[in-house]
Amino acid sequence: MIDLEESPVYKGHRIHTMQLPSGSWVTSIVNLGKRKMTSMDSLTAAVSRIPGEFDSERDAVQAAQQYIDQRER
């Protein structure tokens, strides 16, 4: 079953989490701000994977928020 609950947004980034078969969680962020198209065929936003695996979805979201905060410095 797929959970289609909307992913949280933090400081202009949508945070996506996924649970691995091992039980760990991984996360990635999508920048919702203005994007530069790399070519006329580009259809995707800038996506970043947050390094590491996390024990819970909450930990994964917090890691993404910290990653975003560090990029803003």
C-alpha angles and dihedrals in degrees: 000000000000119000108219096188110142115261118241121261120220124181094336096317128106111221117216122192131188132186115226122219087254089063095250121123130230128190142199135185133220119206107230094190130095111314134204114226111228091204139350088268096055111119104160133085125235105282125191126190114217110229118246141028122267136210095230141016089247091056090049092052091047090051090052091050091050090048091052091047091051092050090054094058 
